[in-house]
């Protein structure tokens, strides 16, 4: 299971703000459910151009993650309503 991160909670709050129909708490739960599925089936995400980084769609977001030994590293949570040219996966 992936470690809960205050960093991820912070970015979920910033990304969806007040104007989105989902609350940050609900979206955080959806990300957790998705990561639980990924932990059971690590290759379910779409391969990216970067080695070992995959992406999985969660509502209007793509969660980019990497598998390492016994952990899932979340690199970026990308709001798909943005310009794709601005996407940077760290």
Secondary structure by P-SEA (a helix, b strand, c coil): cccccaaaaaaaaaaccccccccaaaaaaaaaaaaaaaaaccccccccccccbbbbbcccbbbbbbbcccbbbbcccccccccccccccc
